[in-house]
Amino acid sequence: MTFVAIQFLNGLSYATTLFLMAAGLTLIFGVTRIVNFAHGSFFMLGALFAAHWVTHWFPSWGESALLYALAMLLGAACAAVAGALAEWLLLRRLYGGPELYQLVATFGLSLALSDAMRWAFGPEEVFAPRFPGLKGSVQLWGEYFPQYQLLTIALGPLVWLGLHLLLQRTRFGQRLRAATQDRSMLAALGVDPKPLMLGAVVLGCLLAGLGGALQLPREPANLQMDVNVIVETFVVVVTGGLGSIAGAFFAALLIGLVHALGLSLFPQATLVLVFLTMSVVLALRPRGLLGQHVDAGAQEAAQKFGLGPRTPLASTSVFLLLALALCALGWLGGYWQSLATDGLILLIFGISLQAMMALGGLVSFGHAAFFALGAYGAALAHSHWGVALPGALLAGVVLATALAAVFGAVVVRSGGVYLAMLSLALAQVVWAIASQWVGLSGGDNGIMGLNLVSDAQRSAFYFGVVALALVSVWALARLSRSSLGAALQALRDAPLRCAASGLPVNRIKYRIFVQSAALAGLAGGLFAAHKGAVFPSVAGVSTSLDALLVVLLGGMHQLWGAAAGAAVLVWAGAELGRSFDYWRGALGLFVMLIMVVSPSGLLGLLRREQRP
């Protein structure tokens, strides 16, 4: 009983951090309708600023409880100022746009902020001192519990009460709630929504920065804090219900308790338990605990899938010219062949996601799950049973397809952000299994020494990847012209009308989901063969976002969009990464620019420029 009580308190303490993050993200989404992926960056900024303040700039502040608390508030204020700048420079240019473009733009913002903080604060971890006066423990039920964590437990309800009073008892809060319900009607009544949206972003980033600063006495500040916290924050927001502060509070309590008990009882399955909890809640209540129907921002206008050149002869010429160019790179050998192989594998992975998104309107934030299963399936088949390359690739595809066949039955019943979060949950579960099932996957050490492709076979392997990439593009073109492609585009643009017309909506969505997973599994298997090793990072959030970047940078509704996006992303990583330390930040700025200037991607921008 004592053990359960102590873990209950640990869960409540962690829930405070989750609630501060989730409340800020909920406020921003409720008013602006932007799913802000960069929210974790403001959490990290608050922590790093406060940590440097009490450790490097003014160490004497770390010896006074009042000054230490003031330094935490300064960290939160710094995050709020950065949020105001982000709203003014970027977010207000995204209002009213499709949520997927907003997500990718804020991912670019997170890249830029991460590199900016690395430049300003350095790459090292910062160990801040314990909070003065609360360095000890108190005895509860025969066990010792840190005094500082008792303080953080009390802060959660106080913050919720403060937000409740702000939203219910002040004119600003009432207008914020009105903007959440119907922003256009509020504007029609003569209330300028811009200050409200700025205020929501500033308040949300202030809460995120405060959550980061409050972590300092418990853990060091570092440049990985943003990714570590944003995933669980999304889980809390979706579990509680989009747009609900109260839902975020109860969801934070639930996830915090599951996290604390999981760490103590099932440390290797903690992340699995967290996402399983979210999945169970969404299965019982599709909109979360207290979620209500909200318009999650503008949906993308119906667009015809662009097949490139208008005549068959011109299309064939493009295919042949690209094939010749890729073959020329292969004949160069060495570095350029390896770089082109990276791009082609990323192209195949991007097309697997593009078929779902562009034709069916199905958004996945966790497509890396199938890429990772393809990679691990190929690696395990080769390392355990000595299977050669064709059989290993087949094993990876079968493994990815099998999981998609099971999981797809649940996923296709959801939509929008909820579908995206369920797919992210699956990817995180795959990542957790790959990281912690050491006996099978090797854990963080991965599976190395794969000899699926010998040095003598490198050129043949490269030309095989070229053929598979071109076939993938051709298959996407055929799919867009087929009856299945027409049905998918109809479901994307008018789902209710399609259901009323008798189309088997879920069956069509299920079919494209499974086919997409199979192609992603093939890309993963090719990746394992090319690199000769597989690590859990292939199932990480960054891998899923790479696929999103490939599709959206080039142009989601353009046949050759994934090719253009893959070329830009691989070139930026290889060429800029060798000579420019902050290339990720530069890439983030470029992503933001593209999403603002031309949401239809690079090829969409070229087509627009070519029009008379």
C-alpha positions as CSV (number, residue, x, y, z in Angstrom):
1,M,0.0,0.0,0.0
2,T,2.9,2.4,0.8
3,F,4.5,1.7,-2.5
4,V,1.3,2.5,-4.4
5,A,0.8,5.7,-2.4
6,I,4.4,6.9,-3.1
7,Q,4.0,6.1,-6.8
8,F,0.7,8.0,-6.8
9,L,2.5,11.1,-5.5
10,N,5.2,10.7,-8.2
11,G,2.5,10.5,-10.8
12,L,0.8,13.6,-9.5
13,S,4.1,15.5,-9.6
14,Y,4.8,14.5,-13.2
15,A,1.2,15.3,-14.1
16,T,1.8,19.0,-13.2
17,T,4.5,19.2,-15.9
18,L,2.2,17.5,-18.4
19,F,-0.7,19.7,-17.5
20,L,1.3,22.9,-17.9
21,M,2.4,21.8,-21.4
22,A,-1.0,20.4,-22.4
23,A,-2.9,23.5,-21.1
24,G,-0.7,25.8,-23.1
25,L,-1.1,23.6,-26.3
26,T,-4.8,23.4,-25.7
27,L,-5.2,27.2,-25.4
28,I,-3.2,27.7,-28.6
29,F,-5.1,25.1,-30.5
30,G,-8.5,26.3,-29.2
31,V,-8.1,29.9,-30.4
32,T,-5.7,29.6,-33.4
33,R,-6.6,26.0,-34.6
34,I,-2.9,25.3,-35.0
35,V,-1.5,22.0,-33.7
36,N,1.9,23.5,-32.6
37,F,4.6,20.9,-32.9
38,A,7.2,23.5,-31.7
39,H,5.5,23.7,-28.3
40,G,8.2,21.5,-26.8
41,S,10.8,24.1,-27.9
42,F,9.3,26.7,-25.6
43,F,9.4,24.2,-22.8
44,M,13.1,23.7,-23.5
45,L,13.7,27.4,-23.8
46,G,12.3,28.1,-20.4
47,A,14.4,25.4,-18.9
48,L,17.7,26.4,-20.6
49,F,17.2,30.1,-19.9
50,A,16.5,29.6,-16.2
51,A,19.3,27.0,-15.8
52,H,21.9,29.3,-17.3
53,W,20.6,32.1,-15.2
54,V,21.1,30.3,-11.8
55,T,24.2,28.3,-12.9
56,H,26.4,30.5,-15.2
57,W,25.1,34.0,-15.3
58,F,24.0,34.7,-11.7
59,P,25.0,31.7,-9.5
60,S,24.1,33.6,-6.3
61,W,20.4,33.4,-7.4
62,G,20.6,29.6,-7.0
63,E,21.1,30.1,-3.2
64,S,17.9,32.0,-2.6
65,A,14.5,30.5,-2.8
66,L,12.9,33.8,-3.9
67,L,15.5,34.6,-6.5
68,Y,15.5,31.0,-7.8
69,A,11.7,31.2,-8.2
70,L,12.1,34.6,-10.0
71,A,14.7,33.0,-12.3
72,M,12.1,30.3,-13.2
73,L,9.5,33.0,-13.9
74,L,12.1,34.8,-16.1
75,G,12.6,31.5,-18.1
76,A,8.8,31.3,-18.6
77,A,8.8,35.0,-19.6
78,C,11.6,34.3,-22.2
79,A,9.5,31.5,-23.7
80,A,6.5,33.9,-23.8
81,V,8.5,36.5,-25.7
82,A,9.7,33.9,-28.1
83,G,6.1,32.8,-28.6
84,A,5.0,36.3,-29.4
85,L,7.7,36.6,-32.0
86,A,6.8,33.3,-33.5
87,E,3.1,34.3,-33.7
88,W,4.0,37.6,-35.3
89,L,6.5,36.2,-37.8
90,L,5.0,32.8,-38.6
91,L,1.8,31.7,-37.0
92,R,-0.5,34.5,-38.1
93,R,0.4,33.7,-41.7
94,L,-0.8,30.2,-41.2
95,Y,-4.2,31.0,-39.7
96,G,-7.0,29.5,-41.7
97,G,-4.7,27.1,-43.6
98,P,-4.9,23.3,-43.6
99,E,-3.7,21.8,-40.3
100,L,-1.2,19.6,-42.0
101,Y,0.7,22.5,-43.4
102,Q,0.6,24.2,-40.0
103,L,2.1,21.2,-38.4
104,V,5.0,21.0,-40.8
105,A,5.6,24.7,-40.5
106,T,5.8,24.5,-36.7
107,F,8.1,21.5,-37.1
108,G,10.4,23.8,-39.1
109,L,10.0,26.3,-36.3
110,S,11.2,23.7,-33.8
111,L,14.3,22.9,-35.9
112,A,15.1,26.6,-36.1
113,L,14.6,27.2,-32.4
114,S,16.6,24.1,-31.5
115,D,19.7,25.3,-33.4
116,A,19.2,28.9,-32.1
117,M,19.3,27.5,-28.6
118,R,22.4,25.4,-29.4
119,W,24.1,28.5,-30.7
120,A,23.0,30.7,-27.7
121,F,23.4,28.2,-24.8
122,G,25.9,25.6,-26.2
123,P,25.3,21.8,-26.6
124,E,26.1,20.8,-23.1
125,E,23.7,19.7,-20.4
126,V,23.2,22.2,-17.6
127,F,22.8,20.8,-14.0
128,A,21.0,23.5,-12.0
129,P,21.2,23.4,-8.2
130,R,18.4,22.0,-6.0
131,F,15.7,24.4,-5.0
132,P,16.8,26.2,-1.8
133,G,14.9,25.3,1.3
134,L,13.3,22.2,-0.5
135,K,16.4,20.0,-0.9
136,G,15.3,17.4,1.6
137,S,12.6,14.9,2.0
138,V,9.6,14.3,4.2
139,Q,8.6,11.0,5.7
140,L,5.3,9.7,4.4
141,W,4.0,6.2,5.3
142,G,7.4,5.1,6.3
143,E,9.0,6.3,3.0
144,Y,10.8,9.5,2.1
145,F,9.4,11.8,-0.6
146,P,11.1,14.9,-2.0
147,Q,9.8,18.2,-0.6
148,Y,10.1,19.9,-4.0
149,Q,7.8,17.4,-5.6
150,L,5.2,18.2,-3.0
151,L,5.4,21.8,-4.2
152,T,4.9,20.8,-7.8
153,I,1.9,18.7,-6.9
154,A,0.2,21.7,-5.3
155,L,1.0,23.9,-8.4
156,G,-1.1,21.8,-10.8
157,P,-4.5,22.5,-9.2
158,L,-3.5,26.1,-8.6
159,V,-2.7,26.7,-12.3
160,W,-5.9,25.0,-13.3
161,L,-7.8,27.3,-10.9
162,G,-6.0,30.4,-12.2
163,L,-6.8,29.4,-15.8
164,H,-10.5,28.7,-14.9
165,L,-10.8,32.2,-13.3
166,L,-9.1,33.9,-16.2
167,L,-11.3,32.2,-18.8
168,Q,-14.6,32.5,-16.8
169,R,-14.3,35.8,-14.9
170,T,-12.3,38.2,-17.2
171,R,-13.4,39.9,-20.4
172,F,-10.2,38.6,-22.1
173,G,-11.0,35.1,-21.0
174,Q,-14.6,35.3,-22.2
175,R,-13.4,36.5,-25.6
176,L,-10.9,33.7,-25.7
177,R,-13.7,31.2,-25.1
178,A,-15.8,32.9,-27.7
179,A,-12.9,32.8,-30.2
180,T,-12.6,29.1,-29.5
181,Q,-16.3,28.5,-30.3
182,D,-16.7,30.8,-33.4
183,R,-13.9,33.2,-34.3
184,S,-15.7,34.5,-37.4
185,M,-18.8,35.4,-35.4
186,L,-16.6,37.2,-32.8
187,A,-15.0,39.2,-35.6
188,A,-18.4,40.0,-37.0
189,L,-19.4,41.5,-33.7
190,G,-16.5,44.0,-33.9
191,V,-13.8,42.2,-31.8
192,D,-10.4,42.0,-33.5
193,P,-9.3,38.4,-33.2
194,K,-5.6,39.1,-33.7
195,P,-4.8,40.3,-30.1
196,L,-6.7,37.3,-28.8
197,M,-4.7,34.9,-30.9
198,L,-1.5,36.6,-29.9
199,G,-2.6,36.5,-26.2
200,A,-3.4,32.8,-26.5
201,V,0.0,32.0,-28.0
202,V,1.9,34.1,-25.4
203,L,0.0,32.5,-22.5
204,G,0.4,29.0,-23.9
205,C,4.2,29.5,-24.4
206,L,4.4,31.0,-20.9
207,L,2.9,27.9,-19.4
208,A,5.3,25.7,-21.5
209,G,8.3,27.7,-20.4
210,L,7.2,27.5,-16.8
211,G,6.8,23.7,-17.1
212,G,10.4,23.5,-18.4
213,A,11.8,25.8,-15.6
214,L,10.0,23.7,-12.9
215,Q,11.9,20.6,-14.1
216,L,15.3,22.1,-13.3
217,P,15.7,20.9,-9.6
218,R,14.7,17.4,-10.9
219,E,16.7,16.9,-14.1
220,P,19.3,18.7,-16.2
221,A,18.4,21.0,-19.0
222,N,19.4,19.8,-22.4
223,L,18.7,20.1,-26.1
224,Q,16.7,16.9,-26.3
225,M,14.0,18.0,-23.9
226,D,11.6,19.3,-26.6
227,V,11.1,15.9,-28.4
228,N,11.0,14.0,-25.1
229,V,8.1,16.0,-23.8
230,I,6.1,17.0,-26.9
231,V,5.0,13.4,-27.7
232,E,3.5,12.8,-24.3
233,T,1.9,16.3,-24.4
234,F,0.1,15.4,-27.6
235,V,-1.0,12.2,-25.9
236,V,-2.5,14.2,-23.0
237,V,-4.2,16.8,-25.2
238,V,-5.8,14.1,-27.4
239,T,-6.8,11.9,-24.4
240,G,-8.4,14.9,-22.6
241,G,-10.1,16.2,-25.8
242,L,-9.0,18.9,-28.2
243,G,-9.8,22.3,-26.8
244,S,-10.7,21.3,-23.2
245,I,-8.6,22.6,-20.4
246,A,-10.4,20.5,-17.9
247,G,-9.9,17.4,-20.1
248,A,-6.2,18.2,-20.3
249,F,-6.1,18.4,-16.5
250,F,-7.7,15.0,-15.9
251,A,-5.8,13.4,-18.8
252,A,-2.5,14.7,-17.3
253,L,-3.4,13.0,-14.0
254,L,-4.3,9.8,-15.8
255,I,-1.1,9.7,-17.9
256,G,1.1,10.9,-15.1
257,L,-0.1,8.1,-12.9
258,V,0.3,5.5,-15.6
259,H,3.8,6.8,-16.3
260,A,4.8,6.6,-12.6
261,L,3.4,3.2,-12.0
262,G,4.8,1.9,-15.3
263,L,8.3,3.1,-14.4
264,S,8.1,1.2,-11.1
265,L,6.3,-2.0,-12.2
266,F,7.0,-2.3,-15.9
267,P,9.9,0.0,-16.7
268,Q,10.4,-1.6,-20.2
269,A,6.8,-1.1,-21.1
270,T,6.1,2.3,-19.7
271,L,5.7,4.1,-23.1
272,V,3.6,1.2,-24.4
273,L,1.3,1.6,-21.4
274,V,1.0,5.4,-21.9
275,F,-0.1,5.0,-25.5
276,L,-2.3,2.0,-24.7
277,T,-4.1,4.2,-22.2
278,M,-4.7,6.8,-24.9
279,S,-5.9,4.2,-27.4
280,V,-8.4,2.7,-24.9
281,V,-9.8,6.2,-24.1
282,L,-10.2,7.1,-27.8
283,A,-11.8,3.7,-28.4
284,L,-14.4,4.4,-25.8
285,R,-14.7,8.2,-26.3
286,P,-13.5,9.1,-29.8
287,R,-13.1,12.8,-28.9
288,G,-11.3,12.2,-25.7
289,L,-12.5,12.5,-22.1
290,L,-14.1,15.9,-22.3
291,G,-13.6,16.8,-25.9
292,Q,-16.3,18.5,-27.9
293,H,-16.7,19.0,-31.6
294,V,-14.4,21.7,-32.8
295,D,-13.4,22.7,-36.3
296,A,-9.7,21.8,-36.4
297,G,-8.9,24.5,-38.8
298,A,-9.5,24.8,-42.5
299,Q,-9.4,21.6,-44.5
300,E,-7.5,21.5,-47.7
301,A,-9.4,22.5,-50.8
302,A,-10.2,19.8,-53.2
303,Q,-7.3,19.5,-55.6
304,K,-6.7,17.4,-58.7
305,F,-3.7,15.2,-58.4
306,G,-1.0,16.7,-60.8
307,L,0.6,14.0,-63.0
308,G,3.3,16.3,-64.4
309,P,3.5,16.8,-68.2
310,R,0.2,16.7,-70.0
311,T,1.0,14.4,-72.9
312,P,2.0,10.7,-72.7
313,L,5.1,11.5,-74.7
314,A,6.2,14.2,-72.4
315,S,5.6,12.0,-69.3
316,T,7.6,9.2,-70.8
317,S,10.4,11.6,-71.6
318,V,10.5,12.7,-68.0
319,F,10.7,9.2,-66.8
320,L,13.5,8.3,-69.3
321,L,15.5,11.5,-68.5
322,L,15.3,10.9,-64.8
323,A,16.3,7.3,-65.2
324,L,19.3,8.3,-67.3
325,A,20.3,10.9,-64.7
326,L,20.1,8.4,-61.9
327,C,22.0,5.8,-63.8
328,A,24.7,8.4,-64.4
329,L,25.0,9.0,-60.7
330,G,25.3,5.2,-60.2
331,W,28.2,5.0,-62.7
332,L,30.0,7.7,-60.7
333,G,30.1,5.2,-57.8
334,G,31.1,5.8,-54.2
335,Y,29.7,8.9,-52.5
336,W,27.2,10.0,-55.1
337,Q,25.8,6.5,-55.5
338,S,25.3,6.2,-51.8
339,L,23.8,9.6,-51.6
340,A,21.4,8.9,-54.4
341,T,20.4,5.6,-52.8
342,D,19.5,7.4,-49.6
343,G,17.3,9.8,-51.7
344,L,15.6,7.0,-53.6
345,I,14.8,5.0,-50.5
346,L,13.4,8.2,-48.9
347,L,11.4,8.7,-52.2
348,I,9.8,5.3,-51.9
349,F,9.0,6.0,-48.2
350,G,7.5,9.4,-49.1
351,I,5.3,7.9,-51.9
352,S,3.9,5.4,-49.4
353,L,2.7,8.3,-47.3
354,Q,1.7,10.5,-50.3
355,A,-0.7,7.9,-51.6
356,M,-2.6,8.0,-48.2
357,M,-2.5,11.8,-47.8
358,A,-2.9,13.2,-51.3
359,L,-5.5,10.8,-52.5
360,G,-7.3,9.6,-49.4
361,G,-6.8,12.6,-47.0
362,L,-5.5,10.2,-44.3
363,V,-2.7,11.8,-42.3
364,S,-0.2,9.7,-40.4
365,F,2.3,11.0,-37.8
366,G,3.6,7.6,-37.2
367,H,4.4,6.1,-40.6
368,A,7.8,5.3,-39.3
369,A,6.2,2.2,-37.6
370,F,5.9,0.4,-40.9
371,F,9.3,1.6,-42.2
372,A,10.9,0.3,-39.0
373,L,9.1,-3.0,-39.2
374,G,10.3,-3.4,-42.7
375,A,13.9,-2.7,-41.6
376,Y,13.8,-5.0,-38.6
377,G,12.0,-7.7,-40.5
378,A,14.7,-7.8,-43.2
379,A,17.5,-7.5,-40.6
380,L,16.2,-10.3,-38.4
381,A,15.4,-12.6,-41.3
382,H,19.0,-12.2,-42.5
383,S,20.8,-12.3,-39.2
384,H,18.8,-15.2,-37.7
385,W,18.0,-17.4,-40.7
386,G,20.6,-16.2,-43.3
387,V,17.9,-15.1,-45.8
388,A,19.3,-13.4,-48.8
389,L,18.2,-9.9,-50.0
390,P,14.9,-10.8,-51.9
391,G,13.7,-13.0,-49.0
392,A,14.7,-10.4,-46.4
393,L,12.8,-7.6,-48.2
394,L,9.8,-9.9,-48.5
395,A,10.0,-10.6,-44.7
396,G,10.0,-6.9,-44.0
397,V,7.0,-6.2,-46.2
398,V,5.0,-9.1,-44.7
399,L,5.7,-7.9,-41.2
400,A,4.7,-4.3,-41.9
401,T,1.6,-5.5,-43.8
402,A,0.5,-7.8,-41.1
403,L,0.6,-5.1,-38.4
404,A,-1.2,-2.7,-40.7
405,A,-3.9,-5.3,-41.4
406,V,-4.6,-5.5,-37.7
407,F,-4.1,-1.9,-36.7
408,G,-5.8,-0.5,-39.8
409,A,-9.2,-1.8,-38.7
410,V,-9.0,0.6,-35.7
411,V,-7.2,3.5,-37.4
412,V,-9.6,4.0,-40.3
413,R,-12.5,4.6,-38.0
414,S,-10.9,7.8,-36.8
415,G,-10.0,11.0,-38.7
416,G,-8.0,14.2,-38.5
417,V,-5.8,14.7,-35.6
418,Y,-7.1,11.7,-33.7
419,L,-6.1,9.4,-36.6
420,A,-2.7,11.0,-36.7
421,M,-2.2,10.6,-33.0
422,L,-3.2,6.9,-33.1
423,S,-0.6,6.3,-35.8
424,L,2.0,8.2,-33.7
425,A,1.1,5.9,-30.8
426,L,1.7,2.9,-32.9
427,A,5.1,4.2,-34.0
428,Q,6.1,5.0,-30.4
429,V,5.1,1.5,-29.3
430,V,7.3,0.0,-32.1
431,W,10.1,2.3,-31.0
432,A,9.7,1.2,-27.4
433,I,9.8,-2.5,-28.3
434,A,12.8,-2.0,-30.5
435,S,14.6,-0.1,-27.8
436,Q,13.8,-2.4,-24.9
437,W,13.5,-5.9,-26.3
438,V,17.3,-6.3,-26.3
439,G,17.2,-10.1,-26.9
440,L,15.5,-9.7,-30.2
441,S,16.4,-6.2,-31.5
442,G,19.7,-5.5,-29.7
443,G,18.1,-2.5,-28.0
444,D,20.0,0.7,-28.5
445,N,22.9,-1.2,-29.9
446,G,20.7,-2.2,-32.8
447,I,21.4,-5.0,-35.3
448,M,24.7,-4.5,-37.0
449,G,26.9,-6.3,-39.4
450,L,24.2,-7.0,-42.0
451,N,25.7,-8.3,-45.3
452,L,22.5,-8.2,-47.4
453,V,24.5,-6.3,-50.1
454,S,28.2,-7.0,-50.6
455,D,30.6,-4.5,-52.0
456,A,30.5,-6.3,-55.3
457,Q,26.7,-6.1,-55.4
458,R,26.5,-2.3,-54.6
459,S,26.1,-1.2,-58.2
460,A,23.4,-3.9,-58.9
461,F,21.6,-3.0,-55.7
462,Y,21.6,0.7,-56.7
463,F,20.1,0.1,-60.1
464,G,17.5,-2.1,-58.4
465,V,16.6,0.7,-56.1
466,V,16.3,3.1,-59.1
467,A,13.9,0.7,-60.7
468,L,11.8,0.3,-57.6
469,A,11.6,4.0,-57.1
470,L,10.5,4.6,-60.7
471,V,8.0,1.8,-60.4
472,S,6.6,3.4,-57.2
473,V,6.1,6.7,-59.0
474,W,4.5,4.9,-61.9
475,A,2.2,3.0,-59.5
476,L,1.1,6.2,-57.8
477,A,0.2,7.7,-61.2
478,R,-1.8,4.6,-62.1
479,L,-3.5,4.6,-58.7
480,S,-4.6,8.2,-59.1
481,R,-6.2,7.4,-62.5
482,S,-7.9,4.1,-61.2
483,S,-11.4,3.7,-59.8
484,L,-9.8,3.2,-56.3
485,G,-8.0,6.5,-56.7
486,A,-11.2,8.3,-57.8
487,A,-13.0,6.8,-54.8
488,L,-10.3,7.9,-52.4
489,Q,-10.3,11.5,-53.7
490,A,-14.1,11.5,-53.4
491,L,-13.8,10.3,-49.8
492,R,-11.2,13.0,-49.1
493,D,-13.4,15.8,-50.5
494,A,-16.9,14.7,-49.6
495,P,-16.9,11.9,-47.0
496,L,-20.5,12.2,-45.9
497,R,-21.8,12.3,-49.5
498,C,-19.8,9.2,-50.3
499,A,-21.1,7.3,-47.3
500,A,-24.7,8.3,-48.2
501,S,-24.0,7.1,-51.7
502,G,-23.3,3.6,-50.5
503,L,-19.5,3.6,-50.9
504,P,-17.7,1.2,-48.5
505,V,-15.9,4.1,-46.8
506,N,-13.9,2.1,-44.2
507,R,-13.0,-0.7,-46.6
508,I,-11.5,1.8,-49.1
509,K,-9.6,3.6,-46.4
510,Y,-8.4,0.3,-45.0
511,R,-7.2,-0.9,-48.4
512,I,-5.0,2.2,-49.1
513,F,-3.7,2.1,-45.5
514,V,-2.5,-1.5,-45.8
515,Q,-1.0,-0.9,-49.3
516,S,0.8,2.2,-48.0
517,A,2.2,0.3,-45.1
518,A,3.5,-2.5,-47.4
519,L,5.4,0.1,-49.5
520,A,6.8,1.7,-46.4
521,G,8.0,-1.7,-45.2
522,L,9.7,-2.2,-48.6
523,A,11.5,1.1,-48.1
524,G,12.5,0.1,-44.6
525,G,14.0,-3.2,-45.8
526,L,16.0,-1.4,-48.5
527,F,17.2,1.0,-45.8
528,A,18.5,-1.9,-43.7
529,A,20.2,-3.5,-46.7
530,H,21.8,-0.2,-47.7
531,K,23.1,0.8,-44.3
532,G,24.0,-2.7,-43.1
533,A,22.5,-1.9,-39.6
534,V,19.2,-1.0,-38.0
535,F,18.7,1.0,-34.8
536,P,15.5,2.0,-32.9
537,S,15.7,5.5,-34.3
538,V,14.2,4.2,-37.5
539,A,10.8,4.1,-35.6
540,G,11.3,7.6,-34.1
541,V,9.2,10.7,-34.5
542,S,11.9,12.3,-36.7
543,T,11.6,9.4,-39.3
544,S,7.9,10.0,-39.6
545,L,8.4,13.7,-40.0
546,D,11.0,13.1,-42.7
547,A,8.3,11.4,-44.7
548,L,6.0,14.3,-44.1
549,L,8.7,16.8,-45.1
550,V,9.4,14.9,-48.3
551,V,5.8,14.9,-49.4
552,L,5.0,18.5,-48.4
553,L,8.2,20.2,-49.5
554,G,7.9,18.8,-53.0
555,G,4.2,19.1,-53.3
556,M,1.6,16.7,-51.9
557,H,-0.6,16.8,-55.0
558,Q,2.2,16.5,-57.5
559,L,3.3,13.2,-58.9
560,W,7.0,14.1,-58.6
561,G,6.6,16.0,-55.3
562,A,8.1,13.2,-53.2
563,A,11.1,13.1,-55.6
564,A,11.7,16.8,-55.3
565,G,11.3,16.7,-51.5
566,A,13.6,13.8,-51.1
567,A,16.3,15.4,-53.3
568,V,16.1,18.6,-51.2
569,L,16.1,16.8,-47.8
570,V,19.0,14.4,-48.6
571,W,21.1,17.2,-50.2
572,A,20.6,19.5,-47.3
573,G,21.6,16.8,-44.8
574,A,24.6,15.7,-46.8
575,E,26.1,18.8,-48.3
576,L,25.1,21.5,-45.8
577,G,25.7,19.1,-42.9
578,R,29.4,18.8,-43.8
579,S,30.2,22.5,-43.8
580,F,27.5,24.2,-41.7
581,D,26.8,23.2,-38.1
582,Y,23.4,24.8,-38.0
583,W,22.0,23.3,-41.2
584,R,19.0,21.9,-39.4
585,G,18.0,25.4,-38.4
586,A,18.5,26.6,-41.9
587,L,16.3,23.7,-43.1
588,G,13.7,24.7,-40.6
589,L,13.7,28.3,-41.9
590,F,13.3,27.0,-45.5
591,V,10.4,24.7,-44.5
592,M,8.6,27.6,-42.8
593,L,9.2,29.8,-45.9
594,I,7.8,27.1,-48.2
595,M,4.7,26.5,-46.1
596,V,3.9,30.2,-46.0
597,V,4.8,31.2,-49.6
598,S,3.7,28.0,-51.3
599,P,1.8,25.4,-49.2
600,S,1.5,23.3,-52.4
601,G,5.2,22.7,-52.3
602,L,8.2,23.5,-54.6
603,L,6.6,21.9,-57.7
604,G,3.3,23.7,-56.9
605,L,5.2,27.0,-56.8
606,L,6.9,26.2,-60.2
607,R,3.5,25.4,-61.7
608,R,2.1,28.7,-60.4
609,E,5.0,30.6,-61.8
610,Q,4.6,29.0,-65.2
611,R,0.9,30.0,-65.5
612,P,0.3,33.1,-67.6
